[in-house]
Amino acid sequence: MPSPPFVDRGTGELDRDQLLAEAIPLGKLVGLFAALAVVPFALAFLLGGSNGVLGALFVVVGQFVLAVGTGIVLIYVVARGIQLAEA
């Protein structure tokens, strides 16, 4: 029977190296979409918030980027979890 992911086979404790190896790419993916979303939100802020039509459009674009990023991160987490469970 394979050992559960993130558990050291010898000691039965959490394998911090494996946790870190999985957390770094996930953090980079989250950071990428957060950085991409900052651009339209900053443009909306500079154009006077959501009062104007152009500002509201940039707010919607920023929210769309965050929604798509959330979906991609969730798909990554599920796919990676399946890979780890099969290993």
C-alpha positions as CSV (number, residue, x, y, z in Angstrom):
1,M,0.0,0.0,0.0
2,P,1.5,3.4,-1.0
3,S,2.1,6.0,1.7
4,P,-0.1,9.1,1.6
5,P,1.3,12.2,-0.1
6,F,3.3,14.6,2.0
7,V,4.1,12.0,4.7
8,D,7.6,10.7,5.2
9,R,7.7,6.9,4.9
10,G,10.3,6.4,7.5
11,T,9.1,8.6,10.3
12,G,5.4,9.0,9.5
13,E,5.7,12.8,9.9
14,L,5.0,15.5,7.4
15,D,7.6,15.7,4.6
16,R,8.3,19.5,4.6
17,D,10.5,19.3,1.5
18,Q,7.7,17.8,-0.6
19,L,5.2,20.3,0.8
20,L,7.5,23.1,-0.2
21,A,8.1,21.6,-3.6
22,E,4.4,21.6,-4.2
23,A,3.7,25.0,-2.7
24,I,6.2,27.0,-4.7
25,P,4.7,26.3,-8.2
26,L,1.2,26.9,-6.8
27,G,2.3,30.1,-5.2
28,K,3.9,31.2,-8.5
29,L,0.6,30.5,-10.4
30,V,-1.5,32.4,-7.9
31,G,1.0,35.3,-8.0
32,L,0.9,35.3,-11.8
33,F,-2.8,35.9,-11.9
34,A,-2.7,38.4,-9.1
35,A,-0.1,40.4,-11.0
36,L,-2.1,40.2,-14.2
37,A,-5.2,41.4,-12.4
38,V,-3.4,44.4,-10.8
39,V,-2.9,46.0,-14.2
40,P,-6.6,46.5,-15.1
41,F,-7.5,47.4,-11.5
42,A,-4.7,50.0,-11.5
43,L,-5.9,51.5,-14.7
44,A,-9.5,51.6,-13.3
45,F,-8.2,53.4,-10.3
46,L,-6.2,55.9,-12.3
47,L,-9.3,56.6,-14.5
48,G,-11.4,57.5,-11.5
49,G,-12.8,54.2,-10.2
50,S,-16.0,52.7,-11.5
51,N,-17.7,56.1,-12.0
52,G,-16.8,56.2,-15.7
53,V,-17.6,53.7,-18.3
54,L,-13.9,53.0,-19.1
55,G,-13.1,52.6,-15.4
56,A,-16.0,50.2,-15.0
57,L,-14.8,48.2,-18.0
58,F,-11.3,47.8,-16.5
59,V,-12.9,46.7,-13.2
60,V,-14.8,44.0,-15.1
61,V,-11.7,42.9,-17.0
62,G,-9.8,42.7,-13.7
63,Q,-12.5,40.6,-12.1
64,F,-12.6,38.4,-15.2
65,V,-8.8,37.8,-15.0
66,L,-9.3,36.8,-11.3
67,A,-12.1,34.4,-12.1
68,V,-10.2,32.7,-14.9
69,G,-7.1,32.5,-12.7
70,T,-9.1,31.0,-9.9
71,G,-10.4,28.3,-12.3
72,I,-7.0,27.5,-13.6
73,V,-5.5,27.3,-10.1
74,L,-8.3,24.9,-9.1
75,I,-7.8,22.8,-12.1
76,Y,-4.1,22.6,-11.4
77,V,-4.7,21.6,-7.8
78,V,-7.1,18.9,-8.7
79,A,-4.9,17.5,-11.5
80,R,-1.8,17.6,-9.3
81,G,-3.7,15.9,-6.5
82,I,-4.7,13.1,-8.9
83,Q,-1.1,12.7,-9.9
84,L,0.1,12.5,-6.3
85,A,-2.6,10.0,-5.4
86,E,-1.6,7.7,-8.2
87,A,2.1,7.9,-7.5
